[in-house]
Structure formats: structure tokens, C-alpha cells
Amino acid sequence: AGSDVIFLSRNLVRHTRSCAPSDAICLPPPSLRLFSQMKQETPQSLPAQALQLAHLVGSHVFVEVGLAALYFAVLGARAAALPLLPLPLLVLAQLSHSYLLGAVGLSCAFYARALSPLLAILLRPDAGAIIMQLATLAGGLYSCFELTRLVLLHCDHQDVIVQFYAFLTGQRAIRVRDPQLVHTILKNYNDKGDGVERRLSLPAWSPVRSVESVDGAEWQAMHDILVELMRVLPPPESLREILLAKLALFEGREIDSIEISRIALMTFVQYLFDAQWDPSMEILLTASIEWRKEIALRGKADESVKLQAVERTIALIRASALWNLYGDLWSTPMYYSVIVQPFLISPAINLSDLMVSICTPLGRTLPARDLVNMAHPFPLLERCVTDGALAHLGIPANTHVFVLAEDFLPKSAFGAGRRICAGAAHAVVLIETLQAVADRYRFEPCRNHLYSGRDNDKNVSVREALYFAYFIGRGILGVRS
């Protein structure tokens, strides 16, 4: 059985590397016959069918019955809630920062589908007569795990996770690596589709509507509001002088991660509202940590703190010249969000993460856009390719595209096209200023550095890992609380 598993896994990997993203994986002839027969069965009859086929397959019983169980698992995976079995593996994946454990944890969900209906057979009067058959099937499941392990050892773990995501959400998905193709997709497609942004980021940003995550008419409306806002704001270059003045207040003091976030907020409060920081604005810093926690899937944020931060922001707008731009509309989510998300909370989160890399010898010399590719805390972009314009490149219509920061061109670090990051010019000014003064101040960005999406913070507690597994199950796999 072991040699069969190794043979199958090697051929599976070889075929996976040579096929187009939309191609099916070719299995050995006995499995094809077995799968073909099982496709004609209803989920209720599949357990008995799998047991019968265990005797027909003969010497390939471990591998072939394992594949039968896998097919049954896949057939029913979208219909029911996530089983408990993969949750410990997802927790361990978070604690050990392991793509391998994460992928295996998701695959456990498939195999667990097969077990619950099959174990129901034990309640039948002839249960004793089929215990040995179930034991044989258990051996098949074990070989499936071994097959998964060997495939993962030879494949890109991130690609495997993308394909698990595609299956579990019922979408066609692909990770694009070619930097020029990435730039083309980002430039020509605006819709982010039903992916990570919609399922995970939008709920975490509530009650703010993140302009980075919304789609369709809502994004167009928020984009127009943001364009008008940018026209009345000072030029991004003016941030340099403001930031240097705020840093001067901390000369001779240790500047940890929380203080870096405070400095970012102090800078933008003056830039946006021409106001100086006072104790009543500390709620913005507290809320930024709460938002960071929920966005990074480390725990549920305190909604009351978020709401207080929104109310304080609206009060700041009301007391500034910006109130004349939209008046009472600033009190509505679509309007206050274009200030809270891109100009307050996102800089407070991102700048403290970027400082971890800026304070390294390499980080002091890298161009700002390369630094963002290397150290941005949430290094993932998505687009939904709705037409067939890229079909000749292996991306057919209605494909969900994932792009990791490592695959960006430098000019794509902040995105491209109409959905380019609204604060890109501001971010470049801040990064270049901090690079220039990194040796002048006592920066300790790793101290009190909490909830990083890029794992700059390695201290993931068991409670945070459990929350991560629960939220992934609810948001991605469709589990309902």
C-alpha cells in the first residue's frame, strides 16, 4: 500500500505541474472506473457502495478505497457544516505558522465527510459483520492522508490552499504569479468578487465600510467621495514636515509599536483636520488596536470602542473645514468611512508593521514600493475576471484571481488601475521619511507589536488560534454560528 501511495502521489504531482489551472487531475484507471460508478449514486447509497468496491479493487484496496472515501467526502463537503476534526489542525497551523498543517487541516474536512455517514452503519443489526470492512476503509483513509502529505511536500502549499478555497466556495480560483499579467489584471478589472475581502475583511471593518473591500455601485460611490476629498486636502508631501515634528516629541524616548501607531494618528489628525493631538483622541489609538485584532483574525473587536472612535472622528470633521464639503452626510457610514479607513486606522496598522522592516539594514535602503511588497501586513490582492479576455492565458471567464505581494511588479505594489490604493502617495512619503530618520530615534517596532497579518508578531495565543479557526470556518467554509 505504501508503494502504491508513493506511485500515485508522484504521478499526481507530475500531472498537476503540467496541466492548465482548469484541467482535471487524471487518476489511475481503477480509480476512474470507481469514480465513474460512484458519480451515479446518491449520497445516501455511497457508504454501502464504497464498502462493496473495497472488495472489487483487490490489491489496491488501501489506495483505491481511500480515493473512494475522498470522492464521497468531496461530494458532500459543501452541504454541511465544518466537522470538528480539522479545527485542531487549523489551530496548530496558526500556532506554528505552517502552510502544510493548514492545508492538511482543510483536507481533513473532506475526509471527515466520509466518516459520519459511514459510522452510522454501526447502528445496523449486522454491524458486527461489517466492522472489518470499516477497518479496511479506515486504512484507505490513512492512505489518503499519506497521499495528501506527499502531494503537499512536492507542491506549492499556497497553491494547494487556493484550490481548497476554490472547492469549498464553489468558485474557480487561481493564483497568478507572472508580474506583468498581475499588473494587467489589476489595471483592467475592478471587482474583487466573493472572496477574502468580502467574507473576512468587510465584517471585520464594521461599522466602517472599507473602500478597499467594497465592490460595485458602493465602491464607485465611495471612490467618487474620496476623489472629491483628495482635491481639498493638502498635497501628500506636506506629511513629511508634520511627521518630523511629531517624531521630535519622542526624541530620546523608546518608540515601540503602539507609539508608532500613535505617531501615525497624530500626523494624520493634523493633516486632515489641522488639529493637535489631545487625550480625547486616544480612543482612535485604542480602536486601531481593536480593528487590527479583528482584521488579522486574532479575536473579536470591542464594537463599543469602534463606535466611539467613529463618533470622535465625526466630531473632528465637524470642527474642521472638511465639514463644508458634505455637511451632515459625514455622519453616514459611506462618508465617514473614507476618512476612518484610509487616513486613520489603516496608517496606524500598516505603519507599525512596516517599521519592523524599515529598522533592518535592508529596509533602510529599499525603495518604498519594494518595502511594501516585502512587509505589508496584509499582502493579498483579489480580482474577479468576469470575461474571457484572458482565457488564452489560462484564466477563463468568472475566475477568482489571487495575487500575493511577492508577485507584484514594483509599480503594482499599491495595486493598479482604478482600484489602486488611495493612500499610495501618502504612504510613500511616510515610508521615505521614516527610512531617512530610522537611525536618529530609538525605534523598537517589535515591542508591543500585536496582531500582525504578516506574522511580524509571532506570539499567537491558543485563544487567538481558536478564533482564527472558528472565523475561517464560518467565513470561508460556510459554517454558521
SULRA-V230777 format. One record per helix or strand of 2 or more residues. SS is the DSSP state (a for helix, b for strand). FROM is the first residue (numbers start at 1). LEN is the number of residues. If there is no record, write none. Layout:
SS_FROM_LEN / SS_FROM_LEN
This chain:
a_2_17 / a_29_11 / a_43_34 / a_85_12 / a_99_25 / a_127_28 / a_157_13 / b_172_4 / a_179_10 / a_196_10 / a_216_17 / a_238_11 / b_254_3 / a_257_17 / a_279_17 / a_303_16 / a_323_9 / a_333_26 / a_368_8 / b_380_6 / a_391_3 / b_399_6 / a_405_3 / a_410_3 / a_417_3 / a_424_14 / b_442_3 / a_462_14
